[in-house]
Amino acid sequence: MVGTEETRLVVLRGNSASGKSSVAGGLREKFGRGLALVGQDNLRRVVLRERDRPGAANVGLIDTVARYALDAGYHVVLEGILYADRYGDMLAQLRADHRGPTHSYYLHVPFAETLARHATKPIAGEVGETDLRDWYRELDLLPGGTETVIGADSTLAATVDRIMLDTGLNGLRALS
């Protein structure tokens, strides 16, 4: 078992440029101290400098960091593309082991919108349309209906507010 009955685990999944990192940052800003951000890109690309492959080391590292933060009493926002076939088992076990409420969201953005959003990112010159097309998976939902799908028509502020309310984070106090 991991975390406490009070800790919240929020999983944000979706394709590249769907808004996962922005939503995670918005949740952190709105909540304050006591909310840990566990980002797939940071752990996979920065810490390990590893490609996203089945069975890669980042899967275990993401799981370990999320569990450590929950056990330390932090609420956790875990965000990344987190493909269902590569990360689904880890996410299902983490959900099953977490003592507190777990909420999962899939941010769904059509491919054309993915391209438009990606063009505004600093890595736009390094990662092109071919890469994005290879990575894109239409509604790559986890089995069991555990995810709430949020569409591209939801603004960043509305998405953050919705998740704060759904998870009960809006009623909890941040650490001083």
N, C-alpha and C positions, 0 to 999 in steps of 0.2 A: 504494500500500500504506500501511497505517496501523498504529500501535502496534508492539509487538515480539512475539516468540514467547512471551514471559512474561506480557504483559498479558492480562487477562480482560475480556471484554465480556459483560455480563449484561443482557438485555432483559426487562423486566417489563411485560406488557400485560394489559388486562382492562377491564371496564366500570367506571363510577364506583362507588366504595365497595367495590371488590373486594379492597382491601388492598395495592395496589401501593406507595403511599407508606410505609405501615407496614413492609412487607417491606424496602423500600430502606433505610429508617432502621435497621431491625434488622441488616441486612447491614453497614452503615457502623459501627454500634456494636460489632458482633462483630469486624469486621476492624480498624478503627482508621484511622490516617492512610494515605493512598495509594490510597484508593478514592473516586472522584468520583461524585457523584450528579447526573445530568442529568435533570431533571424537566420533562416537557412542560408541566405547568400553570405552573410558574415562568417558563419561557421564553416561553410563549404568552400567558398572562394577565398576568403581572407585568412582564416585560421589554418585550414588544411591545404589550401590551394589545390583543390581536387575537382575533377569533372564529376558531373551528376550521372552516376552509373548505378545499376542495381547492385546492392550489397556493399556499397562504398562505405568508408569509415564515418562519413558525416552523419549517416542515419543514427548510429549509436551515440555520436557526440551530441547531436540535437536532443536525443532522448535523455541523455545523462544531464545535460545543462538544464533542461526543463524540470526534470525530477529534483535536481539539487536546489533550484530556486523555489520550487513548491515546498520542499521539505524545510527550507529556511524561512518559510512563512510569506513568501512573495506571491502575488497573483502573477500569472504568466500569460503573455501574449506570444504565441508561437506562430510565426508567419513565414510563408514561402510557397513556391509552386507546389512542392511536396506531392509529386505525382502519386496517384492512388496505388498503382502497381508496385512502386518502390518504397513508399512510406506508410501505406495503409495499415500493415500489420503493426508497425511501431506505434502509430497513432491510436489504433484500436486498443492496444495493450496499455498505453499511457492513460487513455480515457477510462478503461476498466479499473486501473490501479488508483486513479485519483479519488481521494475521499470527498472532495468538494464538488461543486457544480462545474461541469465542462460544457462549453458552448462552441460549436464549430460553424464556420461560415465559409461559403465559396463565393468569391467575388467574380461574377460572370461578365466579361466584356467581349463583344464580338471581335473578330480578327481585324476588321477595318479600324475599329477604335483602338485596338492594341497598337497598330502601326502608327496612328496619329499621336497617341500618348508617348510611345517610345521615341518618336522624333524629338521630343522635348527633353529627353534624358541626357546626362553627360556622356553616357556610353553609346549614344546613337551612332557615332562614327566608327565604333569598333564592332558593333553587332548590327547586322543588316536584316533585311526582310527575309532572306533565305533562312537565316538562323531562327528568326521568330516563327516562321512557318513550320520549321522542323520541331520546335519546342511546343507549339500551340496544340492543346487538346481540348476539344469542345466539351464542356460540362464534364470534366474528369472527376465525377463525384465519388466519394467513398461509399462502399456498400452499407446498407442498413438504414438509409435515410436519416443519418445523424447530422447532416449539414443544412443550414439555412442558406438558400441562394439569394444573393443581393445583386441586382442588375446594374448596368452602367448608368441607368437613369437616376440612381440614388446619388446625391451629392456627397462629398467627403464629410461635411458637417452632419448631414442627416444619417449617414452610415455610422459615424462615431457615436452620435446621440442614441441611435437605435441599439447599438451593441452595449453601450453603457447601461441603458435601461434593461435590455434583455438579460444581461449577466448579473445585474444587481450591483455593479461597480459604482453606479451613481449614488448608491445609499451607503457606501462604505467610506471610511476615513483613510486618507493617505497617511503614511508615516511622517513624523516631523523631521 
